[in-house]
């Protein structure tokens, strides 16, 4: 059962030092990954997570390429033993009724990495944070970071950003007795892994919305909805509504629960007093017969929830003594379930850069940005894929009929193999589907 307000663990909070090699703000998948891998390399790491764990979070579907980071973290056996449904494919429904054949990941790659999972984020994120602790990171939940402190260098006159190095955080802690105290803790490197709140990027004025992806979502959870059988039971299904003004996700979870959400433009979904979240959801459901059939026997088991205008990217990814990872750097769209993969991958790449920086005692922007051109190039592959999905009149099915040689490229993108050389050639073949400025990755690290 999905618990929107799960009961927090009653663990005693650790005693904290006044200084660490690395402070990670946020204990979600990105923060837990960078903390685990950095601590494993022998560095002193502190994770400061605002919420008590476990805590509810949206974003339940993993894509196959998460396998490699999960393997490095040592979590594959725990996932294989979990109750999370196995995911072998993704399927698309266009115009509310037209069902495509599933994209089976193992048809493209017979390796076991082609099978992944549909996860309950409260359980998965707890697993990730526990793993960071097991590898030596100190993790303090119910810790509210109030500020990141920079040294005394003057502000940049053009941008107003601090020119100096990030040196410490000011944090409000809650101890095991429930008492609050505010402390300043120093570190050589400070990592923002605060998810879509993007604490540091927002503070520095770096967070910029994607003007082409101003979307909003309404979602909830349903029990005893119709599921397919066999290896299709855990498939992610993406269903466009009639007229393609919006689309639904259908993600099977444990205990016969499914996550179902509807996404469309902000104006279409929420503009001009479009109604309550339930009214918006039901209006769009009436335009998606395939989803109506799935939900007909089901019972809703959670409130309707919303998130709005969630697509953005930071103008910079790092500075002296600080870096942004996962959603704290940028978020694209939920349609291809890229969020957790990008969180894990950015955490892994950042951990290796942090180790090198600590070894060299070099905390410059250049040193802390060394991993980011590669990462941003992969991020841009997902962004272009999302742009194509939302382009009026465009269909991947029709595109592949005209250009069957790019089917492998499309499957690579769907599984998350976005760093493979040549995978982006598919976008060159799309011609005017993407404006010229969107055909080459925009790489900004400084």
Buried (B, 14 or more C-beta within 10 A) or exposed (E): EBBEEBEEEEEEBEEBEEEBBBBBBBBBBBBBBBBBBBBBBEBBBBBBBBBBBBBBBBBBBBBBBBBBBBEBBEBBEBBEEBEBBBBBBBBBBBBBEEEBEBBBBBEBBEEEBBBBBBBBBBBBBBBBBBBBBEBBBBBBBBBBBEEBBBEEEEEEEEEEBBBBBBBBBBBBBBEEEEEEEEEEBBBBBBBBBBBBBBBBBBBBEBBEEBEBBBBBBBBBBBBEBEBBEEBBBBBBBBBBBBEBBBBBBBBBBBEBBBBBBBBBBBEBBBEEEBEEBEEBBBBBBEBBBBBEEBBEEBEBBBEBBBBEBBBBBBBBBBBBBBBBBBBBBBBBBBBBBBBBBBBBBBBBBBBBBBBBBBEEEEBBBEBBBBBBEEBBBBBBBBBBBBBBBBBEEBBBEEBBEEBEEBBBBBBBBBBBBBBBEEBBEBBEEBEEBBEEEBBEBEBEBE
